Amino acid sequence: MNINSSSKTFATAPLPFENHSDNNEDSNFPAAECICNVVSNEQVNDDYKLMILEAPPVALKAKAGQFFQLLCISADDHELATRRPMSIYEVDVTRGQIKFLYKCVGRGTQSMALLMNNQTVNIAGPFGVGFSLETEWKNVAVIGRGVGLATLAPISQLASEKGVGVTAFISARSPDLLMSQELFEKIGAEIITVTDANDTSSVENLENLLENLIGMGKIDAFFTCGSTRLLNLAKKLGLKHGIPGQVALEQIMACGLGPCYICVRTFEVNGKQVLRRICKDGPVFDIQEAVGW
């Protein structure tokens, strides 16, 4: 998950809080604190690293779209230990492993990058409301950019396992930063790569590509993460064509359990603005209710 955030949520008008998660089974899923061995922690490209951990059974039961809080010790002299929310990239039940794809942007993730094979890391989770997959959906489109693809990987795997066709739109600044292609190839997804470098990642181009797929009846639902412009595009096309969708939102968090209210954002529900906590009420929400930054 991204560590970019804003405090504007609390500075705006006094909107009503809405508990979005009380009746969702994901939000009541048992979580635990676990000490995991590091299997590997390797550079994927210039921006991202992939960390693989040996995980206990409770962690391996994590659902697509949920997240863990990883305890990170600051890489500087202060040795301050704080947790960082990390979306699940992949759960390998057979090998007893869980994987996290992340970008080094601050003290916490910089300390994660220093972890070596056979060292240990403290993780807590899984937390939050994950993605859902309706039985009537036969084809879905996942639209992600950068590390947002990490969050979309598990729902893509789940869709493939259930015989649902997946079209994956992989966006990045340049071709060398395109990620997760091997993972999507492994599940048999149709892959469409777009980049800023060759001007194919524009909203106009993506809209044309998606409209073509919709015209062929190949999109029954949208899944997205990692970009406000992708969220807005999926909302626009979903509303136009009556196609449902879900978005995993990225937000700074402290507790990951709900009490601290640091991760509050505004949503539009039935014509009204309400406040929800990303950690407990999400991080996955209905696309039409989500509001980008």
Legacy VTK file of the C-alpha trace (Angstrom):
# vtk DataFile Version 3.0
C-alpha trace
ASCII
DATASET POLYDATA
POINTS 293 float
0.000 0.000 0.000
1.065 3.497 -0.649
2.353 5.671 2.166
1.151 8.895 0.570
-1.679 10.495 2.494
-3.333 13.725 3.523
-4.794 15.094 6.731
-7.512 16.921 4.799
-10.093 14.320 5.820
-10.335 15.736 9.327
-10.231 19.353 8.172
-13.327 19.097 6.009
-17.000 19.351 6.910
-18.434 17.189 9.725
-19.592 14.246 7.633
-21.383 11.254 9.186
-19.440 8.087 9.875
-20.817 4.914 8.352
-19.721 1.490 9.550
-19.387 -0.328 6.288
-17.893 -3.565 7.570
-20.016 -4.898 10.423
-21.835 -7.420 8.259
-18.877 -8.389 6.090
-17.270 -11.684 7.017
-13.822 -10.457 5.931
-13.843 -7.745 8.601
-14.413 -10.353 11.319
-11.783 -12.756 10.016
-9.399 -13.776 12.831
-6.011 -12.077 12.735
-2.829 -12.895 14.599
0.666 -11.621 15.272
3.245 -13.915 13.668
7.028 -14.138 13.496
7.982 -15.175 9.969
11.289 -16.234 8.444
12.479 -14.349 5.371
12.874 -16.712 2.419
14.068 -13.984 0.051
13.931 -10.215 -0.338
15.063 -9.336 -3.837
14.972 -6.385 -6.193
12.379 -6.720 -8.973
13.368 -3.549 -10.794
14.788 -0.119 -9.958
11.721 0.810 -7.882
10.339 -2.368 -6.303
11.340 -5.346 -4.184
9.613 -8.677 -3.571
9.776 -10.214 -0.099
8.804 -13.845 0.445
8.074 -15.062 3.983
7.458 -18.452 5.539
4.030 -17.998 7.113
1.859 -19.926 9.596
-1.598 -21.281 8.640
-3.516 -18.263 9.988
-1.635 -15.944 7.641
-2.086 -18.293 4.688
-5.865 -17.968 5.067
-5.699 -14.322 4.006
-8.185 -13.344 1.336
-7.567 -11.359 -1.836
-7.505 -7.638 -1.037
-6.700 -7.981 2.662
-3.458 -6.659 4.143
-0.894 -7.222 6.880
0.861 -4.784 9.199
4.618 -5.420 9.072
6.771 -4.249 11.987
9.619 -2.165 10.589
12.604 -0.942 12.559
13.853 2.385 11.249
17.033 2.064 9.228
18.555 5.140 10.902
20.121 5.467 14.363
16.811 6.003 16.145
15.710 2.363 15.695
12.047 3.352 15.942
9.759 0.369 15.390
6.485 1.074 13.590
4.145 -0.977 11.437
3.567 -0.519 7.723
0.433 -1.773 5.902
1.280 -4.118 3.045
-1.148 -5.608 0.545
-0.849 -9.307 -0.144
0.827 -10.011 -3.470
0.531 -13.795 -3.436
-0.290 -16.595 -1.006
1.335 -19.940 -1.805
-0.407 -22.406 0.477
1.522 -25.404 -0.891
4.877 -23.873 0.051
3.569 -22.124 3.159
4.641 -18.733 1.856
3.215 -15.239 1.613
4.640 -12.552 -0.681
4.754 -8.753 -0.510
5.657 -6.445 -3.394
6.742 -3.013 -2.142
8.498 0.230 -3.017
11.143 1.789 -0.778
9.867 5.295 -0.071
10.436 5.922 3.640
12.154 4.728 6.803
9.899 1.714 7.279
10.174 0.278 3.795
13.871 1.129 3.671
14.381 -1.037 6.749
12.322 -3.810 5.137
14.682 -3.675 2.171
17.598 -4.550 4.484
16.086 -7.828 5.673
18.206 -10.823 4.690
17.412 -14.477 4.075
16.688 -16.417 7.296
16.118 -13.273 9.329
12.700 -12.800 10.907
9.974 -10.195 10.605
6.928 -9.585 12.796
3.642 -9.390 10.869
0.082 -8.897 12.109
-3.044 -9.764 10.158
-4.770 -10.443 7.900
-6.909 -7.309 8.257
-9.675 -5.599 6.357
-12.405 -6.334 3.834
-11.172 -8.088 0.719
-12.408 -8.480 -2.841
-15.474 -10.530 -3.724
-16.187 -12.479 -6.893
-19.788 -12.999 -7.992
-20.727 -16.334 -9.548
-22.363 -14.734 -12.591
-19.156 -12.970 -13.652
-17.465 -14.825 -16.512
-14.893 -12.201 -17.506
-13.244 -9.462 -15.437
-10.793 -6.643 -16.112
-8.068 -5.756 -13.608
-6.532 -2.320 -14.128
-3.445 -1.484 -12.106
-0.431 0.784 -12.060
2.811 0.413 -10.163
2.541 -1.320 -6.818
-1.252 -1.294 -7.192
-0.745 -4.468 -9.209
0.363 -6.203 -6.016
-3.124 -5.812 -4.605
-4.806 -6.996 -7.800
-2.735 -10.160 -8.196
-4.640 -12.296 -5.627
-8.112 -11.510 -7.009
-6.817 -12.324 -10.484
-5.549 -15.688 -9.238
-8.864 -16.397 -7.533
-10.791 -15.536 -10.702
-8.598 -17.848 -12.751
-9.056 -20.702 -10.281
-12.829 -20.329 -10.649
-12.681 -20.364 -14.441
-13.252 -16.631 -14.863
-11.446 -14.951 -17.752
-9.038 -12.186 -16.727
-7.818 -9.268 -18.826
-4.983 -7.478 -17.038
-4.101 -3.884 -17.875
-0.573 -3.295 -16.584
0.473 0.351 -16.480
3.838 1.935 -15.662
6.004 4.959 -16.404
8.329 2.988 -18.675
8.632 -0.576 -20.040
11.411 -1.473 -17.593
9.055 -0.750 -14.670
6.247 -3.010 -15.902
5.596 -5.648 -13.259
3.761 -8.890 -12.577
3.627 -10.018 -16.201
4.899 -13.496 -15.303
2.272 -13.863 -12.608
-0.555 -12.897 -14.973
0.863 -15.148 -17.690
0.882 -18.031 -15.204
-2.855 -17.716 -14.586
-3.618 -17.442 -18.296
-4.698 -13.801 -18.284
-4.828 -11.696 -21.412
-2.220 -9.002 -20.771
-2.302 -5.455 -22.123
0.702 -3.303 -21.185
0.641 0.483 -21.398
3.326 2.998 -20.475
3.870 6.724 -20.259
7.003 6.375 -22.352
5.129 5.345 -25.494
1.978 7.388 -24.731
-0.238 4.291 -24.501
-1.148 4.809 -20.821
-3.319 7.851 -21.491
-6.881 7.748 -20.212
-8.142 8.179 -23.779
-6.273 5.110 -25.037
-7.282 2.990 -22.063
-10.899 4.038 -22.489
-10.858 2.947 -26.131
-9.319 -0.416 -25.241
-11.848 -1.013 -22.480
-14.779 0.066 -24.664
-13.717 -2.501 -27.265
-13.664 -5.267 -24.667
-17.033 -4.188 -23.303
-18.437 -4.270 -26.840
-17.236 -7.876 -27.162
-18.908 -8.805 -23.848
-15.562 -9.499 -22.158
-15.972 -7.361 -19.030
-18.525 -8.294 -16.365
-16.708 -6.429 -13.576
-13.808 -4.055 -12.963
-11.079 -4.334 -10.321
-8.569 -1.516 -9.846
-5.925 -0.107 -7.531
-3.048 2.332 -7.589
-4.285 5.345 -9.539
-7.060 7.920 -9.164
-7.345 8.332 -12.910
-7.838 4.575 -13.339
-10.460 4.634 -10.590
-12.305 7.498 -12.276
-12.169 5.764 -15.654
-13.569 2.525 -14.235
-16.313 4.501 -12.467
-17.210 6.291 -15.689
-17.416 3.148 -17.810
-19.124 1.178 -15.054
-21.841 3.782 -14.728
-22.219 4.090 -18.499
-22.533 0.359 -19.153
-23.967 -0.866 -15.852
-20.821 -2.827 -14.990
-20.015 -3.293 -11.272
-16.551 -2.908 -9.857
-14.369 -2.853 -6.785
-11.370 -0.726 -5.858
-8.673 -1.293 -3.251
-7.748 2.089 -1.782
-4.287 2.978 -0.542
-3.893 4.996 2.620
-1.527 5.634 5.491
-2.534 3.655 8.600
-1.450 3.385 12.202
-3.303 0.619 14.039
-4.871 -1.189 11.078
-7.809 -2.141 13.314
-10.049 0.940 13.190
-9.765 2.730 16.573
-7.218 5.389 15.565
-9.275 6.854 12.642
-6.112 7.971 10.831
-7.112 6.305 7.559
-10.530 7.987 7.188
-11.656 9.036 3.713
-14.825 10.453 2.181
-17.242 8.333 0.143
-20.381 9.152 -1.819
-23.226 6.817 -0.897
-26.771 7.306 -2.213
-26.078 10.959 -2.942
-24.595 11.675 0.487
-21.020 12.041 1.698
-19.962 9.699 4.499
-16.679 8.889 6.214
-15.232 5.396 6.273
-12.038 3.867 7.611
-9.875 2.287 4.930
-8.418 -0.320 7.294
-11.634 -1.697 8.786
-14.384 -0.757 6.319
-12.051 -1.540 3.404
-9.529 -1.445 1.898
-11.838 -2.774 -0.843
-14.901 -0.698 -1.725
-17.575 -0.394 -4.383
-16.091 1.614 -7.245
-19.130 3.865 -7.558
-18.889 4.913 -3.898
-15.145 5.590 -3.848
-13.710 9.074 -4.334
-10.160 9.621 -5.550
-7.780 12.273 -4.261
LINES 1 294
293 0 1 2 3 4 5 6 7 8 9 10 11 12 13 14 15 16 17 18 19 20 21 22 23 24 25 26 27 28 29 30 31 32 33 34 35 36 37 38 39 40 41 42 43 44 45 46 47 48 49 50 51 52 53 54 55 56 57 58 59 60 61 62 63 64 65 66 67 68 69 70 71 72 73 74 75 76 77 78 79 80 81 82 83 84 85 86 87 88 89 90 91 92 93 94 95 96 97 98 99 100 101 102 103 104 105 106 107 108 109 110 111 112 113 114 115 116 117 118 119 120 121 122 123 124 125 126 127 128 129 130 131 132 133 134 135 136 137 138 139 140 141 142 143 144 145 146 147 148 149 150 151 152 153 154 155 156 157 158 159 160 161 162 163 164 165 166 167 168 169 170 171 172 173 174 175 176 177 178 179 180 181 182 183 184 185 186 187 188 189 190 191 192 193 194 195 196 197 198 199 200 201 202 203 204 205 206 207 208 209 210 211 212 213 214 215 216 217 218 219 220 221 222 223 224 225 226 227 228 229 230 231 232 233 234 235 236 237 238 239 240 241 242 243 244 245 246 247 248 249 250 251 252 253 254 255 256 257 258 259 260 261 262 263 264 265 266 267 268 269 270 271 272 273 274 275 276 277 278 279 280 281 282 283 284 285 286 287 288 289 290 291 292
